């Protein structure tokens, strides 16, 4: 099939270090692996291009506007240009990552009758209104409704996101397909010699709970080392907090997806210390980091929020959110017991292979869209 993959969100580079960038690359990689001809249409290409995607055709249409109102108009204009190009070039399937104001999928489907897959990763209208600036909410709502109505299948990464789309649009053709992990790229590796390494992966923003993780490290009663892989606006404050607590933290900064296996090497425990954000509807994520920990054969300590109990079951250690003492105690238990770490890590790897591979996720998505290719 000729597949047009569309991502109009100017905040997400196709070739970047964000989790969203990893998601885009892995879905595209899986589509190409099946022999499909994929062209990516985006407003931001990025420059951290992995070797195996160097030949990918990427059509970039930049959005230069900085004023919120002008930026919203520009996204609508760019989506019209992208749709026109796809209609002209031809495609058998449009796969669009949902973004505010884009109606690419609906325009192409209405004009050509091809199949369309809409992937929704977050309740963006609420996110934009709460954390940034949303000028024309009505236009954003109309765009979402048009996209969902035109899509052959709408895919949500979690049940809360699925429910949000259904409530906003009234559509029942919305299905949950969680994120995945590359089980070939990320594999178990030996632990580093010495004190166990506890690793966090993610953007350093308040809703990832790294402040609680640093507080937990200061409360630890067993020896373990802390590694932070990722960057973000909270980094300076976190480094200051670590210094104030008198703890040593290995801040690795942002890394390209291709470098993640090497950055995880030597780790003994993976941690996802999400804070209490005020209920399940606020914990709508499908955590890439947790799937990566499982694939890497790491036992996981995570907050008991959102989809994490469902994902981890008996494989992980769940703790109350925003509770550094409970987090420290759970990590201490694993740090003191290498046999338990080995058992949980092996079980997690098996689950990653059987339930969480990107190959399986893409299979499910194409099947829901009636485009299963075996």
C-alpha positions in Angstrom: 0.0 0.0 0.0 0.9 3.6 -0.5 0.6 5.1 3.0 0.5 8.8 3.8 1.5 9.2 7.5 0.5 12.7 8.7 1.6 14.6 11.8 0.7 18.3 11.9 1.6 19.1 15.5 4.5 21.6 15.3 5.7 20.5 18.8 6.6 17.0 17.8 9.6 16.4 15.5 9.4 13.2 13.5 13.1 12.7 14.1 13.5 13.8 17.7 14.1 12.5 21.2 10.5 12.9 22.6 8.4 9.8 23.4 6.0 11.1 20.7 8.9 11.0 18.2 9.8 7.5 19.2 6.1 6.5 18.6 6.0 8.0 15.1 9.3 6.3 14.1 8.3 2.9 15.4 4.9 2.9 13.7 6.5 4.1 10.4 9.2 1.5 10.8 6.7 -1.3 11.2 4.7 -0.2 8.2 7.9 -0.1 6.1 8.9 -3.6 7.4 5.7 -5.0 5.9 6.6 -3.7 2.5 4.4 -0.6 2.4 5.5 2.6 0.6 5.3 5.3 3.3 5.6 9.1 2.9 5.5 11.2 6.0 3.9 14.6 5.9 4.8 16.8 8.8 5.3 20.4 10.1 8.5 19.5 11.8 11.0 16.9 10.5 13.7 17.2 13.1 17.3 16.1 12.6 18.0 13.0 14.8 17.6 10.7 11.8 18.2 7.0 12.6 20.2 5.1 10.0 17.4 2.7 9.0 15.0 5.6 8.3 17.5 7.7 6.3 15.7 6.9 3.1 12.2 7.7 4.3 10.4 10.3 2.2 9.5 13.2 4.5 7.6 16.2 3.2 8.0 19.1 5.7 5.7 22.2 5.7 6.9 24.4 8.4 4.7 26.6 10.7 6.6 29.8 11.5 3.8 31.7 13.4 4.5 32.4 17.1 1.3 34.2 18.1 -1.2 31.6 19.4 -4.1 32.8 17.2 -1.8 33.0 14.1 -0.4 29.6 14.9 -3.8 28.0 15.1 -4.7 29.5 11.7 -1.5 28.3 10.3 -2.1 24.8 11.4 -5.5 24.8 9.6 -3.9 26.3 6.4 -1.0 23.8 6.5 -3.5 20.9 6.9 -5.3 22.0 3.8 -2.0 22.1 1.8 -1.0 18.7 3.0 -4.4 17.2 2.2 -4.2 18.7 -1.3 -0.8 17.2 -1.9 -1.8 13.7 -0.7 -4.9 13.9 -3.0 -2.7 14.9 -5.9 0.0 12.3 -5.2 -2.4 9.5 -4.4 -2.5 7.1 -1.4 -4.2 3.9 -0.4 -4.3 4.7 3.3 -4.0 7.9 5.4 -2.6 7.3 8.9 -2.8 10.6 10.9 -1.6 11.3 14.4 -4.3 13.5 15.9 -3.3 17.1 16.3 -5.3 20.3 17.0 -7.0 21.9 14.0 -5.8 19.4 11.4 -8.4 17.9 9.0 -6.1 16.2 6.6 -7.5 12.8 7.0 -11.1 13.9 6.6 -10.3 16.0 3.5 -8.5 13.1 1.8 -11.0 10.5 2.7 -13.9 12.7 1.5 -12.2 13.4 -1.8 -10.9 10.0 -2.6 -12.7 7.4 -0.5 -9.5 5.8 0.8 -9.2 4.3 4.2 -8.1 6.4 7.1 -6.7 5.7 10.6 -6.8 8.4 13.2 -4.4 7.8 16.2 -5.3 9.8 19.3 -2.6 10.0 22.0 -4.0 12.6 24.4 -7.0 14.8 25.1 -5.3 17.7 23.3 -8.2 20.2 23.6 -8.0 20.0 27.4 -4.2 19.9 27.4 -4.0 23.0 25.3 -6.6 24.9 27.3 -4.9 23.9 30.6 -1.2 24.1 29.9 -0.9 26.5 27.0 -3.3 28.8 25.1 -6.3 27.7 23.1 -7.9 30.6 21.2 -10.5 28.9 18.9 -11.8 25.9 20.9 -14.8 25.6 18.6 -12.5 25.0 15.6 -10.6 22.4 17.5 -13.8 20.6 18.5 -15.0 20.7 14.9 -11.7 19.3 13.6 -11.8 16.4 16.0 -15.4 15.5 15.1 -14.7 15.7 11.3 -11.6 13.5 11.6 -13.3 10.8 13.7 -16.3 10.8 11.5 -14.1 10.2 8.4 -11.8 7.7 9.9 -12.2 4.0 9.1 -10.9 3.4 12.6 -9.9 5.8 15.4 -7.2 4.4 17.7 -6.6 5.6 21.3 -3.6 4.7 23.3 -5.5 4.2 26.5 -9.0 3.7 27.8 -9.3 7.2 29.2 -8.3 8.7 25.9 -10.8 6.4 24.1 -13.5 7.5 26.5 -12.6 11.2 25.9 -12.9 10.8 22.1 -16.2 9.0 22.4 -17.6 11.6 24.8 -16.4 14.5 22.5 -17.7 13.0 19.2 -20.4 10.5 20.1 -18.5 7.9 18.0 -18.4 4.2 19.1 -15.7 3.4 16.4 -12.9 4.2 18.8 -10.6 1.4 20.0 -7.8 1.2 22.5 -4.4 0.1 21.2 -1.7 0.8 23.8 1.8 1.9 22.9 4.4 -0.7 22.2 8.2 -1.3 22.3 10.8 -2.5 19.9 11.7 -5.9 21.3 14.6 -6.2 18.8 16.1 -2.8 19.6 15.8 -3.0 23.4 16.9 -6.2 24.9 18.1 -7.3 28.4 21.7 -6.5 29.3 23.8 -7.4 32.4 23.6 -5.2 35.4 26.4 -2.9 36.2 28.9 -4.2 38.8 28.4 -2.6 42.2 25.4 -0.9 43.7 22.2 -1.4 41.6 21.4 1.3 39.1 17.9 2.7 39.3 16.9 4.3 36.0 14.3 6.8 35.0 13.5 7.6 31.4 11.4 10.6 30.3 11.1 14.3 29.8 11.8 16.3 32.9 8.4 17.9 33.5 6.4 18.1 36.8 3.9 15.4 35.8 6.6 12.7 35.6 7.3 12.8 39.3 11.1 13.1 39.3 11.1 15.3 42.3 9.5 12.4 44.3 12.2 10.1 42.9 15.0 12.4 44.2 13.3 12.6 47.6 13.1 8.8 47.6 16.8 8.5 46.9 17.5 10.7 49.9 15.4 8.3 52.1 17.0 5.1 50.8 18.2 2.6 53.3 19.9 0.3 50.8 22.7 1.4 48.5 21.6 2.2 44.9 22.6 4.7 42.2 20.2 6.9 40.3 20.3 7.5 36.6 18.1 10.0 34.8 17.8 9.7 31.0 16.1 12.7 29.5 16.0 16.5 29.6 13.4 19.2 30.0 12.4 22.4 31.7 12.7 20.9 35.2 16.3 19.9 34.9 18.0 22.8 36.6 15.5 22.6 39.5 16.1 18.9 39.8 19.9 19.3 39.8 19.5 21.9 42.5 17.2 19.6 44.5 19.7 16.8 44.3 22.5 19.0 45.5 20.4 20.2 48.4 19.6 16.6 49.4 23.2 15.7 49.2 22.6 12.8 46.7 24.6 12.0 43.5 22.5 11.7 40.4 23.7 10.7 36.9 21.8 13.1 34.7 22.4 11.8 31.1 20.3 14.4 29.2 18.2 13.8 26.1 19.2 10.9 23.9 18.1 9.8 20.4 16.0 6.7 20.3 18.8 4.7 18.7 21.0 5.4 21.7 18.4 4.2 24.3 19.7 0.6 24.5 23.2 1.8 25.4 21.8 4.3 27.9 19.8 1.6 29.6 22.8 -0.8 29.7 23.8 -1.7 33.3 20.5 -0.7 34.8 19.0 -3.0 37.5 15.6 -1.3 38.1 13.3 0.9 36.0 11.1 3.5 37.8 8.0 5.4 36.8 7.1 7.7 39.8 4.1 9.5 38.4 2.6 11.9 40.9 -1.1 12.2 41.9 -2.6 14.5 39.2 -6.2 14.3 40.5 -7.9 11.2 39.2 -7.8 8.6 36.4 -8.9 11.0 33.6 -5.7 13.0 34.3 -3.6 9.8 34.1 -4.4 9.0 30.5 -1.0 8.1 29.2 0.3 4.9 27.7 3.8 4.9 29.2 6.5 4.2 26.6 9.2 4.1 29.4 7.5 1.2 31.2 7.3 -0.9 28.0 11.0 -0.1 27.5 11.8 -1.2 31.0 10.0 -4.5 30.4 11.7 -5.1 27.1 15.1 -4.4 28.8 14.3 -7.1 31.4 14.1 -4.6 34.3 11.9 -5.0 37.3 9.6 -1.9 37.5 8.6 0.3 40.4 5.7 2.5 39.4 3.0 4.7 40.8 -0.4 3.0 41.1 -2.1 5.4 38.6 -3.7 5.3 35.2 -3.1 2.2 33.1 0.0 1.1 35.1 -1.8 -1.5 37.3 -3.3 -3.0 34.1 0.0 -3.1 32.3 2.1 -4.4 35.1 -0.2 -6.7 37.1 2.0 -8.9 39.3 5.2 -8.0 37.3 5.8 -4.6 38.9 5.8 -3.1 42.3 3.1 -0.5 42.6 3.3 2.3 45.1 1.0 5.2 46.0 1.6 8.3 43.9 3.4 11.3 45.4 4.8 9.2 48.3 8.6 9.3 48.3 8.9 7.0 51.4 6.8 4.2 49.8 8.8 4.7 46.6 12.1 4.4 48.5 11.0 1.3 50.4 9.9 -0.4 47.1 13.2 0.3 45.4 15.2 -0.7 48.5 13.4 -4.1 48.5 14.5 -4.8 44.9 17.9 -3.3 45.4 18.5 -5.8 48.2 17.3 -8.9 46.3 19.1 -9.7 43.0 17.2 -13.0 42.7 13.8 -11.2 42.8 15.1 -8.6 40.3 16.1 -11.4 37.9 12.7 -13.2 38.2 10.6 -10.1 37.7 12.9 -8.9 34.9 12.6 -12.2 33.0 8.8 -12.2 33.4 8.6 -8.6 32.1 10.7 -9.4 29.0 8.4 -12.3 28.2 5.3 -10.1 28.5 7.0 -7.4 26.3 7.5 -10.0 23.6 4.1 -11.5 23.9 1.9 -8.4 24.4 3.7 -5.2 23.9 5.7 -5.3 20.6 5.2 -2.5 18.1 4.7 -5.3 15.5 1.7 -6.5 17.5 0.3 -3.0 18.0 0.5 -2.2 14.3 -1.1 -5.6 13.4 -4.0 -4.7 15.6 -4.4 -1.2 14.2 -4.4 -2.4 10.6 -6.8 -5.1 11.4 -9.2 -2.6 13.0 -9.0 -0.5 9.8 -9.7 -3.6 7.6 -6.2 -3.4 6.2 -4.5 -6.4 7.8 -1.6 -7.6 5.7 -0.5 -10.7 7.5 
